[in-house]
Amino acid sequence: MTNKPATSNKPPDFKSVKPTARKRAALAHASDARVRRSSQYTASATLLHTDAPGHLQPETPLERTYKLRQTSLLPSVDPATASKASFTLDLSASRLTPYHTATYSRSGNSLLLASAKGHVSVTAWRETRLRTELFLNETVRAAAFLHSDHYFALAQRNHAYIYDSSGAQLHVLRNHREPGVLRFLPYHMLLASASAPEAPHKKLVYTDTSTGSTVAELDFGGRHLKLGAARHAALNHANAVLHMAHAAGVVSLWSPANPRPLAQIFAHPGGVRQVAVAPDGTWMVTAGADCIVKTWDLRTYKCAATWRVPAQTTALEVSQRGLVGLAFGAKAQVWMEGKDGWGRTPYMSQPYAGKRVTGLEFCPFEDLMAVCWETGVGKMVVPGAGEAVFDSGAPNPYDTKRQTREREVRGLLDKLPMGSIVLDTSDIGGIEKDGRARLREIRDRGREANAEKRKKKLEVKRGKGRNKISKRLRRRQANVIDEKRLAMQDKLEQQRKTREAARKVKEKRDREAREGVGEGGLSVRQVPEALKRFLPKSER
């Protein structure tokens, strides 16, 4: 027999194997590369401060930020933003063009795209996953998300429709006839729609999406208002007032609790095409048919800045950080207010050759802007556009399914009444007073405001008319009673009595002369008996 060596189950020790010189050099090079990449990421995180908003800063006074194109900017941003900005849908081969709406949900996770011929799609753009797609074969004028990503509304040819994330039709809002504009009020659970410009009627309808009932139907096309067709509308998220742009050049502010507009601003002589409101509700941007863009201070309703664009604006939006995005022709621009106000040049500009831009939408909590043109949609990186830290009261982009359900229930429980939609929100939460006390307070405020003016008016001493010195002294002596005054009153009374007695004697003589009575009391008038019936009754 041969003795076999004992086998061991212990794995071999590769660390004891010495690498060659070539392998040692390769390992050292890879280690150095990892160290360099780590130091670069650490330095960029320290210098860029990704948790705080930032903007493009020119290195020299001659450099202009609007000359920087997306192709030059994308290699310089972080990989996550670069991958998000690469999202593009090219639908030029589709027969359902043009596309006019590209809007985000409140959390920013879903993108709703709609065309004029009825193609509607909801996309989870972060994951590049299609959630639902509809081919309605009907005109779609506008689209809007409701309280969550799972529900959206469409303004179709005759009525407004509500769909869920699976594409199932949930409800038909027949009171919304021929809608052209859709806006959703998240804290009041109200869906507002305005009639299209080609519709014969001009109605603004509010519907409570939690109950399905119509809470208000307002007429903005009446003869008493003369506002014209509503081309666009924007929601003021600070007080939930709806700003509507009219063809008559007026921006009207509406609340469902009032049958007439809360305020009217004459913005442009040639009509208002687009309107947008800042998130804090303190200023507004309007774009007119005269190719002029204006910013308005909503606290004083005065124009704060004005600039001109080469063509009529087709889209207008305001980001969470106050950047104004506008589009005209085949170009999208972003404007920013600096230390010296709104500059003469835009903050960023991006041309899209051969593509007419029809819609813009800033992504919540991201430095991205969706640009919708007639044949698709793409993304534009806008540094400093989104909030760096999201509010806990706003929808969380990273909510789980359970958190989303809890947020929906909490939103229904905390739903605000439509009476809270007012211009001055400082009155909300106070104690309501009765009508008389309110009127008394208004009169007191007016009296206090005009007290100084009234005091100056009383101090003026005019030298003619009823305030001259002789008449003032005569008024002062009017209530003084003395012997001379009493004697004058007696004399005036005696003269009055004499005149009254003389008047009575004269009236008696005139009456006797008319009756023909002489001194003896006999009548000198001889009237035949047949003619007495023509005499007055007093002389028969």
C-alpha distance (Angstrom), angle and dihedral (degrees) to the residues before:
residue distance angle dihedral
M1 . . .
T2 3.76 . .
N3 3.75 120.5 .
K4 3.87 112.0 -124.2
P5 3.79 118.5 -149.4
A6 3.79 114.3 -106.0
T7 3.83 112.4 -101.6
S8 3.83 121.4 -138.1
N9 3.84 127.3 -149.7
K10 3.81 91.8 -149.4
P11 3.88 112.0 120.2
P12 3.77 116.9 -118.2
D13 3.78 118.6 -94.2
F14 3.83 106.6 -121.7
K15 3.80 91.7 178.1
S16 3.76 89.3 70.7
V17 3.80 88.8 60.0
K18 3.77 108.4 96.0
P19 3.85 114.1 -136.7
T20 3.71 120.6 -131.4
A21 3.79 122.4 -105.6
R22 3.81 91.4 -101.9
K23 3.80 92.7 54.0
R24 3.81 91.0 46.7
A25 3.81 90.6 55.4
A26 3.82 92.2 48.9
L27 3.82 92.3 50.6
A28 3.80 91.6 48.5
H29 3.82 91.5 50.2
A30 3.82 92.1 50.2
S31 3.79 91.4 48.6
D32 3.80 91.2 50.8
A33 3.81 90.6 49.8
R34 3.83 91.4 52.2
V35 3.79 90.4 50.3
R36 3.80 91.8 50.2
R37 3.82 93.3 49.3
S38 3.78 91.0 47.8
S39 3.80 91.9 51.0
Q40 3.81 91.3 48.3
Y41 3.82 93.0 51.5
T42 3.81 90.4 46.8
A43 3.81 92.0 50.3
S44 3.81 93.1 47.3
A45 3.81 91.7 48.7
T46 3.80 89.7 49.8
L47 3.81 95.6 47.3
L48 3.82 102.6 35.3
H49 3.83 98.2 45.7
T50 3.80 97.4 -151.5
D51 3.81 90.4 -162.8
A52 3.83 92.0 64.4
P53 3.82 129.9 60.3
G54 3.78 118.5 -104.6
H55 3.79 138.6 179.9
L56 3.76 137.5 -151.7
Q57 3.80 111.7 -81.6
P58 3.83 121.4 -161.4
E59 3.78 114.9 -131.5
T60 3.82 95.3 -146.4
P61 3.83 132.5 29.2
L62 3.80 90.0 -113.8
E63 3.81 94.5 55.1
R64 3.81 118.2 98.2
T65 3.79 122.8 -156.7
Y66 3.81 94.3 -151.2
K67 3.82 89.7 66.4
L68 3.81 91.1 64.0
R69 3.81 109.7 101.4
Q70 3.79 127.5 -154.8
T71 3.80 92.4 -110.2
S72 3.81 89.2 60.9
L73 3.81 94.7 40.8
L74 3.82 101.0 49.4
P75 3.84 96.3 66.1
S76 3.81 89.0 56.1
V77 3.81 99.1 52.0
D78 3.79 126.8 82.8
P79 3.83 118.1 -82.6
A80 3.82 93.9 -110.4
T81 3.81 93.3 55.9
A82 3.79 91.5 42.8
S83 3.82 91.4 54.2
K84 3.82 91.2 48.3
A85 3.80 91.6 49.0
S86 3.78 90.9 53.1
F87 3.83 90.9 70.2
T88 3.83 106.9 115.9
L89 3.80 133.7 158.1
D90 3.79 115.5 -157.6
L91 3.81 108.2 -165.6
S92 3.77 98.5 163.0
A93 3.82 90.6 123.7
S94 3.81 91.4 58.0
R95 3.78 120.2 103.8
L96 3.81 91.7 -149.9
T97 3.80 97.0 77.1
P98 3.01 144.7 158.3
Y99 3.80 103.7 73.0
H100 3.79 114.8 -159.8
T101 3.83 108.5 168.2
A102 3.79 131.9 59.1
T103 3.79 111.4 162.0
Y104 3.80 134.7 165.1
S105 3.78 128.2 -135.1
R106 3.80 118.7 -114.3
S107 3.80 91.4 -96.2
G108 3.80 92.7 46.1
N109 3.79 94.0 -127.7
S110 3.82 97.7 111.0
L111 3.79 132.2 51.6
L112 3.81 120.6 -154.8
L113 3.81 116.2 -155.3
A114 3.82 123.1 -173.2
S115 3.79 134.5 178.5
A116 3.77 130.2 -157.2
K117 3.84 92.5 -113.9
G118 3.80 97.4 55.2
H119 3.82 108.2 -87.0
V120 3.83 109.1 138.0
S121 3.80 126.8 174.0
V122 3.80 135.2 175.9
T123 3.82 114.1 -155.6
A124 3.80 133.0 -173.0
W125 3.79 88.9 -139.8
R126 3.82 96.3 -175.1
E127 3.80 89.0 60.9
T128 3.84 94.6 31.6
R129 3.79 88.2 -126.8
L130 3.80 125.9 143.4
R131 3.80 111.5 -131.8
T132 3.79 101.1 -178.2
E133 3.78 139.9 -13.2
L134 3.81 129.8 -163.4
F135 3.80 131.5 -166.5
L136 3.80 103.0 -166.6
N137 3.84 99.3 167.4
E138 3.79 87.2 -144.4
T139 3.77 136.9 99.9
V140 3.81 114.4 -82.8
R141 3.81 114.0 -168.6
A142 3.82 101.5 175.0
A143 3.81 142.5 0.5
A144 3.80 134.3 -160.3
F145 3.80 139.0 174.8
L146 3.80 118.4 -121.0
H147 3.83 126.5 -145.4
S148 3.84 93.7 -45.8
D149 3.79 142.6 15.8
H150 3.81 91.4 -95.7
Y151 3.82 98.0 67.8
F152 3.79 132.2 50.8
A153 3.81 137.3 167.8
L154 3.80 129.4 -137.4
A155 3.80 128.8 -157.7
Q156 3.80 101.2 -140.9
R157 3.77 130.2 178.3
N158 3.82 100.5 -77.3
H159 3.82 107.3 8.7
A160 3.79 144.4 5.7
Y161 3.82 118.1 -96.2
I162 3.81 132.6 -162.0
Y163 3.85 121.4 -145.9
D164 3.79 134.9 180.0
S165 3.80 130.2 -134.1
S166 3.80 92.4 -87.1
G167 3.82 91.9 57.1
A168 3.81 95.5 -108.1
Q169 3.79 116.8 144.9
L170 3.81 109.0 -120.5
H171 3.78 105.9 174.9
V172 3.80 144.2 1.8
L173 3.81 116.2 -142.9
R174 3.79 100.4 -153.7
N175 3.81 93.6 175.8
H176 3.81 88.0 66.1
R177 3.80 96.4 78.5
E178 3.81 118.0 -171.1
P179 3.81 94.4 -17.8
G180 3.79 119.5 -163.1
V181 3.82 102.6 174.5
L182 3.83 128.7 41.3
R183 3.80 126.9 -168.2
F184 3.81 128.8 169.5
L185 3.82 123.4 -148.9
P186 3.83 103.1 -150.9
Y187 3.81 99.8 -168.1
H188 3.82 93.6 47.0
M189 3.83 97.5 37.1
L190 3.81 90.6 -129.4
L191 3.80 127.9 144.5
A192 3.81 112.9 -154.3
S193 3.79 124.5 -164.9
A194 3.80 131.8 179.6
S195 3.80 124.4 -155.9
A196 3.78 118.2 -100.0
P197 3.83 118.1 -104.0
E198 3.82 91.2 -110.9
A199 3.83 93.2 51.9
P200 3.84 115.6 106.6
H201 3.80 92.2 -134.8
K202 3.81 127.0 55.4
K203 3.81 108.9 -145.8
L204 3.80 134.9 158.5
V205 3.82 109.2 -156.6
Y206 3.82 128.1 -170.1
T207 3.82 120.0 -162.2
D208 3.80 126.7 -174.5
T209 3.81 104.3 -130.3
S210 3.82 92.4 -162.5
T211 3.83 93.3 60.7
G212 3.81 103.2 17.1
S213 3.82 93.4 -127.1
T214 3.80 126.1 132.4
V215 3.80 109.4 -119.0
A216 3.82 100.2 -178.8
E217 3.79 140.2 9.8
L218 3.80 112.1 -171.5
D219 3.80 128.2 -173.4
F220 3.80 112.8 -139.4
G221 3.81 96.2 166.8
G222 3.81 98.3 64.6
R223 3.78 123.6 128.1
H224 3.78 91.9 -113.1
L225 3.83 91.5 60.9
K226 3.85 104.2 32.9
L227 3.81 93.0 -167.6
G228 3.78 98.7 143.3
A229 3.78 128.5 -147.2
A230 3.81 121.0 -18.8
R231 3.79 109.0 -119.8
H232 3.80 99.3 174.3
A233 3.80 141.4 -3.0
A234 3.80 136.8 -159.3
L235 3.78 132.5 -165.7
N236 3.78 122.5 -128.5
H237 3.81 101.7 -141.4
A238 3.82 92.3 -164.3
N239 3.84 95.9 65.3
A240 3.87 103.5 3.1
V241 3.83 92.1 -117.8
L242 3.80 113.9 152.0
H243 3.83 116.7 -129.4
M244 3.81 112.6 -154.6
A245 3.81 125.5 -166.3
H246 3.81 113.7 -144.3
A247 3.77 134.8 -163.8
A248 3.82 89.8 -121.7
G249 3.82 90.4 69.4
V250 3.82 94.5 -103.6
V251 3.80 130.6 123.6
S252 3.80 109.1 -151.2
L253 3.82 125.4 -163.0
W254 3.82 116.0 -143.6
S255 3.77 138.9 -167.9
P256 3.84 124.6 -177.5
A257 3.79 89.6 -130.1
N258 3.85 93.4 63.9
P259 3.83 126.5 60.0
R260 3.82 91.2 -151.3
P261 3.82 129.2 50.0
L262 3.79 116.8 -84.6
A263 3.81 90.7 -135.5
Q264 3.79 140.2 -7.6
I265 3.81 125.6 -147.4
F266 3.79 121.0 -166.2
A267 3.79 97.9 -143.0
H268 3.84 109.2 161.6
P269 3.81 132.5 14.0
G270 3.81 93.8 -140.6
G271 3.80 99.5 47.9
V272 3.81 133.9 -82.0
R273 3.81 116.1 -93.1
Q274 3.82 102.4 176.7
V275 3.82 136.7 16.3
A276 3.82 132.8 -176.3
V277 3.81 133.7 176.4
A278 3.80 128.6 -147.3
P279 3.83 116.8 -113.2
D280 3.83 92.4 -113.8
G281 3.82 91.0 52.2
T282 3.81 96.3 -128.5
W283 3.81 99.7 112.2
M284 3.78 140.8 24.4
V285 3.81 136.7 -155.7
T286 3.80 124.4 -144.0
A287 3.80 131.6 -174.8
G288 3.78 119.1 -159.3
A289 3.77 137.0 -159.9
D290 3.82 86.9 -108.5
C291 3.87 89.8 72.1
I292 3.81 91.5 -110.3
V293 3.82 125.2 128.8
K294 3.81 119.2 -156.0
T295 3.80 135.2 -174.0
W296 3.81 118.4 -147.3
D297 3.79 130.9 -159.4
L298 3.82 104.6 -132.7
R299 3.81 91.5 -159.5
T300 3.81 93.2 62.7
Y301 3.85 100.5 14.8
K302 3.81 90.3 -129.4
C303 3.79 129.2 134.5
A304 3.81 110.5 -103.6
A305 3.82 102.4 -178.2
T306 3.80 140.3 2.1
W307 3.79 133.7 -164.6
R308 3.79 136.5 164.1
V309 3.81 129.2 -123.0
P310 3.81 126.0 -159.0
A311 3.83 95.7 -114.0
Q312 3.79 142.2 10.3
T313 3.79 113.3 -64.5
T314 3.81 116.7 -111.4
A315 3.84 98.7 -177.5
L316 3.81 135.6 21.0
E317 3.82 129.5 -178.4
V318 3.83 139.6 160.4
S319 3.81 121.1 -142.1
Q320 3.80 128.0 -138.3
R321 3.81 90.4 -97.4
G322 3.82 95.7 47.5
L323 3.81 101.4 -96.4
V324 3.81 114.3 146.9
G325 3.79 117.1 -138.4
L326 3.79 119.0 -166.4
A327 3.79 134.6 169.5
F328 3.78 133.4 -156.6
G329 3.78 127.2 170.4
A330 3.81 110.3 -30.2
K331 3.81 96.3 -22.9
A332 3.81 135.9 86.8
Q333 3.80 121.0 -158.5
V334 3.80 135.1 -173.0
W335 3.82 121.0 -153.1
M336 3.80 126.6 -163.7
E337 3.81 132.9 -166.2
G338 3.79 111.1 -124.5
K339 3.78 134.1 -172.1
D340 3.81 90.4 -77.5
G341 3.80 94.6 45.3
W342 3.77 126.6 -103.7
G343 3.78 108.9 -8.3
R344 3.76 129.1 -133.4
T345 3.80 93.1 -114.2
P346 3.83 129.0 51.5
Y347 3.77 124.0 -105.1
M348 3.83 93.1 -128.1
S349 3.78 135.5 2.0
Q350 3.78 131.1 -171.2
P351 3.82 125.3 -177.8
Y352 3.82 121.9 -150.6
A353 3.78 106.0 -160.2
G354 3.78 112.6 -140.6
K355 3.83 93.9 -0.3
R356 3.79 120.9 106.5
V357 3.82 108.5 -145.1
T358 3.82 111.4 -134.1
G359 3.82 104.4 168.6
L360 3.80 144.5 21.1
E361 3.79 131.7 -165.7
F362 3.82 130.0 173.8
C363 3.80 114.5 -137.7
P364 3.84 112.8 -122.8
F365 3.83 114.2 -111.7
E366 3.82 91.7 1.3
D367 3.79 134.3 95.0
L368 3.78 89.8 -126.9
M369 3.79 135.4 106.7
A370 3.80 125.0 -160.8
V371 3.79 112.3 -134.1
C372 3.80 114.8 -160.8
W373 3.76 119.3 -163.7
E374 3.78 130.0 175.8
T375 3.80 94.8 -88.1
G376 3.81 104.0 35.2
V377 3.76 147.7 -34.0
G378 3.80 135.1 -91.5
K379 3.79 142.0 172.4
M380 3.79 132.1 -105.8
V381 3.81 123.2 -162.5
V382 3.83 110.6 -130.7
P383 3.84 111.6 179.1
G384 3.79 112.0 -141.6
A385 3.82 96.9 17.1
G386 3.82 101.7 112.8
E387 3.77 134.6 52.9
A388 3.79 112.0 -95.5
V389 3.83 94.3 -149.0
F390 3.80 118.6 36.5
D391 3.79 121.6 -134.7
S392 3.79 117.5 -110.7
G393 3.81 89.3 -132.8
A394 3.80 91.8 57.7
P395 3.81 123.9 75.2
N396 3.78 110.4 -79.0
P397 3.82 114.3 -126.2
Y398 3.81 88.5 -145.9
D399 3.82 98.5 48.9
T400 3.78 118.9 142.4
K401 3.81 122.0 -135.6
R402 3.78 91.1 -97.5
Q403 3.78 93.1 50.0
T404 3.80 90.1 48.5
R405 3.81 91.8 53.6
E406 3.80 91.4 47.6
R407 3.79 90.7 50.0
E408 3.81 91.4 52.4
V409 3.81 91.8 51.3
R410 3.79 91.6 46.3
G411 3.81 90.3 49.7
L412 3.81 90.9 54.4
L413 3.80 92.2 48.7
D414 3.81 92.7 47.5
K415 3.81 95.5 44.1
L416 3.80 111.4 143.5
P417 3.83 122.6 -133.8
M418 3.78 118.1 -112.0
G419 3.81 90.1 -116.6
S420 3.80 88.4 73.5
I421 3.83 91.0 68.3
V422 3.81 99.9 100.7
L423 3.79 136.7 134.2
D424 3.81 95.0 -118.9
T425 3.79 107.4 50.7
S426 3.82 93.0 179.0
D427 3.82 89.9 85.0
I428 3.81 91.4 62.1
G429 3.79 111.2 100.0
G430 3.81 95.7 25.3
I431 3.79 130.0 113.4
E432 3.78 114.9 -85.9
K433 3.81 113.6 -126.1
D434 3.78 128.3 -154.3
G435 3.78 120.4 -100.2
R436 3.80 97.2 -103.5
A437 3.80 93.2 50.8
R438 3.80 89.8 48.1
L439 3.82 92.2 51.5
R440 3.79 90.7 46.1
E441 3.80 90.2 51.9
I442 3.80 91.3 50.2
R443 3.82 91.4 50.5
D444 3.79 91.4 48.5
R445 3.78 91.6 50.6
G446 3.79 90.8 49.7
R447 3.79 91.5 48.3
E448 3.79 91.5 50.3
A449 3.79 91.9 47.3
N450 3.84 91.9 52.4
A451 3.80 97.2 38.1
E452 3.80 94.6 99.9
K453 3.79 92.4 47.0
R454 3.81 91.9 48.7
K455 3.79 91.1 49.3
K456 3.81 92.4 53.5
K457 3.80 90.3 47.8
L458 3.81 92.1 54.4
E459 3.78 91.9 49.6
V460 3.82 92.1 59.5
K461 3.86 110.9 100.5
R462 3.75 111.4 -161.2
G463 3.82 119.4 -161.0
K464 3.80 101.8 -145.7
G465 3.75 139.5 47.2
R466 3.77 121.9 27.0
N467 3.82 93.2 -19.1
K468 3.78 99.0 58.0
I469 3.79 116.9 120.5
S470 3.83 98.6 -104.9
K471 3.82 93.8 54.9
R472 3.78 93.0 44.1
L473 3.83 89.8 54.1
R474 3.81 90.6 46.3
R475 3.81 90.8 53.4
R476 3.76 90.5 50.1
Q477 3.88 91.2 54.7
A478 3.80 93.6 47.5
N479 3.82 94.5 93.4
V480 3.84 97.6 41.3
I481 3.91 112.0 109.0
D482 3.85 119.2 -162.8
E483 3.87 138.6 145.4
K484 3.75 93.5 -85.8
R485 3.80 90.9 53.3
L486 3.83 92.1 48.5
A487 3.84 92.2 49.0
M488 3.81 90.1 50.5
Q489 3.81 90.8 50.2
D490 3.86 91.4 51.4
K491 3.79 91.1 49.0
L492 3.80 92.0 49.9
E493 3.81 91.1 48.6
Q494 3.87 91.8 51.4
Q495 3.78 90.8 50.2
R496 3.78 90.0 50.4
K497 3.80 92.5 52.7
T498 3.84 91.7 48.5
R499 3.77 91.4 52.1
E500 3.82 91.3 48.6
A501 3.86 92.2 51.9
A502 3.80 92.2 48.2
R503 3.79 90.0 49.7
K504 3.81 92.3 53.0
V505 3.86 92.7 49.4
K506 3.80 90.7 50.1
E507 3.80 92.3 49.6
K508 3.85 90.8 51.0
R509 3.83 92.7 51.4
D510 3.77 91.7 48.5
R511 3.82 91.8 50.9
E512 3.82 93.3 50.1
A513 3.79 90.6 48.5
R514 3.81 90.4 53.8
E515 3.83 91.5 48.8
G516 3.86 92.9 48.4
V517 3.79 96.5 -124.7
G518 3.80 114.6 157.4
E519 3.80 132.0 -158.7
G520 3.82 93.8 -78.7
G521 3.78 92.5 51.0
L522 3.83 93.3 -112.5
S523 3.77 122.3 129.2
V524 3.80 114.4 -114.8
R525 3.82 91.9 -166.0
Q526 3.77 113.8 95.9
V527 3.80 110.1 -162.0
P528 3.81 122.9 177.7
E529 3.78 116.2 -116.8
A530 3.78 92.2 -118.7
L531 3.82 92.4 57.3
K532 3.83 98.4 45.9
R533 3.78 90.2 89.7
F534 3.84 88.0 69.3
L535 3.82 92.1 56.2
P536 3.83 121.8 94.1
K537 3.77 114.3 -90.4
S538 3.80 90.9 -111.8
E539 3.88 91.3 59.8
R540 3.86 100.8 43.3
